């Protein structure tokens, strides 16, 4: 079910062909909307920008983006020159607002096909500061290019599926290996565990800053992203590695929480990490889960300088320069 918050464009939004669980009309403080809907379950919120007090101040929208998952919010823009300018649109992209429209057709398109940053990345560059927000460039919701902005960099995300499946330590070990042959940087989303490694080129970024950090490192050959729970950051990645720790306890807990988890993993790059499974066990696991395992990684020593198992995995991912590291 969906929420509509309308003001100037109330009549337009009456014509939306979607199920609505709650509709508000008028102008509201952003804090009031946050308090009302922060714990309210909704599929999408269609938000008429004029329903926000001080909506011309991008800091109002920034406060909104910090409180909500902006993948679930579609912003209906005012048709004024100021709010359709490249400067304004650049600023809202910079704070994580990628889904905005000017009419019913645009709203319905985004309702069915929500944008991620990757959809708009080729238009994003870092600019001067205005009102405390970076100014990149403009994008419209109708534009969807297949070629990413980062022409020389491979962005790889790592996502834990079972709890504490080891994405942070794996990213650290991969970064240490890759930097012997490639220019590489690692970024973690929304946490600060990287600080414990005391390593160069390991960046802890807030969820809203991840896209900017990737853009800043567009000159690298490889960007590794420890995704944590940042769904938006997945859209920035050229590929995502899904990590499962295949112990009976971890897998049974996972299935209890999400009975469709294996169905959702079909066709994805699934790694068994910290795995004690034999080749025969992996075959049995694939049969039972009905998914294909991309690689079976045993527990690894994060102090090792030249881990042959991990090098073999990275060669399969396409990092052929590491071939020289195989004994």
N, C-alpha and C positions, 0 to 999 in steps of 0.2 A: 504494500500500500504506500501511497505517496502523500507528501505535504505540499501545499501551495501557499506561499506568502506573497500577497499582491497589494499593490497600491495604485499607481498611475495606470498600469496595464491590466487591471482587474477584468475588464470586459474581454480582452484578448485571451486571458488565461481561462476564462469560462469555457472556451472551445477546445480545450485539451482533452483528447480521448484517452485518459488514463484513470485508474482507480485512485480516489482521493480519500484518505482517512481523516485529514484535518485541513481546514482552509482558514487562513487569517487574512484580514484586510485592514489596511491602515499603514501607519508609519511607526516603526518600533526601534528602540535602542538595541544595538547589537547584543548587549549583555542580557537583555530580556529574552531574545531569541535563543541565546546560548543556554540560559537557565531553563527555558521551556523544553528544548529539544535535545539537550545533551544526552539524556538517558532515554529518549523516546525512539523506539524502533521505527524506521521508515526506509523504504526502498530508494526513493529519490525525493529531494526537496527542490521544487521549482521556485526560485527566489527572484521576484521582481526587485531589481536593485533600488528602485525608488522607495521601497518599503523600509529601507534602512535609513535611519537618521544619520546625517553627515556622510552619505554614501559617496560623495565626491572626494572625500579624504580616504586615500588608499589604506591608511592605518585602520580604518573601520573594517575593511575587508580582510586585512591582515589578522585582526583579532578573530574574525570569523574562521579563517583558515587554520588558526591554531587550535580551535575548539572542535572542529568537525572534520570528518573524512570528506575531503573536497571532491572525491570521485563520486560521491552521492548527491552533490549539489550542482544544479544547472542554473547559472546566473543569467537572467533576462536583462540585457543592457538597455539603458535609456538611449533614445536616438539622438541625443544632443551631440554636437561636434566634440565637446570636451571629453565625453565618455566613450566615444568611438575613435578617439585619436590613437595614433601608434604609441604615444607616451603612456597613456593610461592602460592600454591593453598590455603593453610590455611589463608594466609594474604588476598587474594582477597575475600574469604568467609567472613572474619571478617569485610570487608568494604561494604558488601551488594551485592557482585557479586556472584550469585548462578547459573547462566546459562552460562556454558562454555563447549566447545567441542573441539575435535581434528580432526574431519572429517565431511563429508557431512551428514552421518547418524546421528551423534550426534546433528548437527545443526537442522535437520528436526525433530528429536525427541523433542528437546526443543522448537521448533517453535510450535508444536502441544500441548506440555505438559510442560509449563514453570515451573521451580523449584521455590519453596518458601523456606524460611529458615527451616520450619518444615521438608521438604524433606531431609535436610542435617543435621538436628540438632543432631542426634545421633552420629555424628562424630565430634562435635564441643566441644572443651574445651579451656579454656583460658590459654595462655602461656606467655612466656617472650616477651618483647618489642623489636621490630626491625624496624628501620626507622619510629618510631612513630606510628606503627600499631600493634594491638594485633595479636598474632599468635595462631590460633586454629589449627585444624587438617584438614585432606584431605577428599575430597568427589569428586566423579565423577558423571557426569550427568545421568549415566545409573542407579544409585542406588536409589531406592525408597522403604524405609522400612515403615511399618505401625506402629511399636512400637516407640514412641517418646523417646528422650534421658532422659527426666525428669520423672523418674520412680515413684516418690513420690509426685509430684506436679500437681495440676490442674490449667491450664492457661485458664482464661476466658476473652474474649475481649468484650468491649462495644462500639457500633458504633451508632452515631446519624444518622438517616435517614432524619427526618425533622430537619431543622436548629435549633441549641440550644435546642435539645430535652432532655438535662439534664444528659449526660453521666458522666461528671466530678463530679457533686454533688452526683449522684447515686453511683458511685464508692467509693466516700468518705464515704457515709453512710453504704454501704455494708462492707467496710473495717472495720469500727468501730464496727459493729456487729460481723463479723466473728472472729476478733482478740480476742474475749472473749472465744472462744473455739478452734481456729485454729491458726497456725502460718501463717501469711499472709503479703504480700507486694503489694503495688499498684504502677503502672508505667503509666505515661502519655507520649504519643508519640508526639514529636515535639513542645510542648508548655510548659509553666511554670506556669499554673494556680494552681497547687498543692501547691505552696509556700504559698498561702494565707490561707491554712488550718493549717500551722505550726504544722504538725503531723509527728511522726516517721513513717518510712516505707512507705512514699509516695515519689516516685522518679520521677523527670522530666528528661526525656532522649531525646536526639536528635534522629531523625528517624534512623540514622545509628548505634546508640548505643543500641537500644532496645533489640536486640538479645543477646548482651553481658550482659545486666542487668538481663535478664531472666535467662541466664546461671549461673550468679553469685548467683541467689536466688533459685537455684535448690533444696536447702535443705528445702524450705518452703513447706507447704501443699497447699497453694493457692497463685496464682499470678493473680491479677486483672489488666487488661490493658485497659486504656482509649485510644482507637485507633485513635481518630480524623480522619485525612484523610490518615493514613498510611496503604495502601493496603498490603504492604509486611508483616506488623506485624500481619495481620489477619492469615497468614499462620503459625504463631507461637502458635496460640491458639488451645486448644482442643475443645472449642466451642465459638461461637460468639453470643452475645445478640444484637439484632437490636432494636433501640429505636425510636418510633414514638410518637410525641405529636399530639393527634387526634383532634385538633381544626380545624374548617372549613377553616380558613385562612391558617394555616400551611399545611394542606393536599392539598388544591387547588394550592398553590404555588409549592408544591412538584411535583404534577402531571403535572403542566405546564412545569417544568424543565425537568422532566423525565417521559414520558407517560407510560413506561414499568416498573415503580418502583415496583408495586404490583406483577406483574408477576415474577420479579426477587426475590421477597421475599418469594415466595411459598416454603414451606417445611423448612423455617428457624424459629428460635426462635424470634418471634416479640413480643415486650413488648410495650403496650400503657403506656407511662410515662407522669406524670403530667396530668393524665386523669380525666375528670369529667364525663365520660360516665357511664351510668347505665348498668346493665347486659343485658337489652333489647337493649340498644344502641350498645353494643359490638356485639350482634348477628346481628344487622343490618349492622354494619361496616364489619363484616366478609362476609356477603352476598354480599355487594356492592364491596368490594375489592377482594373477592375470595381468601382470605388468612385466616389462622387460627391464632388467637391471643393466645399466650402462657400465658400471664398474663396481667391483667389490674391494673396498679399502680396509685393511686391518688396522688395529690401533697403531699409531705412529709415534715415534720419538720426536717431539718438537725441537729437540736440541741437535738432531742429526743434521750434518752439513750436506750430505749427498745421498738422499733417500731414494734408492733405486725404484721402490714400489711407486712412490709419488711421481718420479720422473716418467715412468711408464704410463701412468694415468695422464699426465700432461702431454705426452707425445700423442696419445689417442685423441686428446682435445685439439691437436694441431700445432703444438709448440715445438716445431721440428728442430729449432736451434739447440734444444736440450739433448739431441741425439749424442752430442759429444760428451755428455755427462754419464752415458751408459757405459759400464765397464764390460 
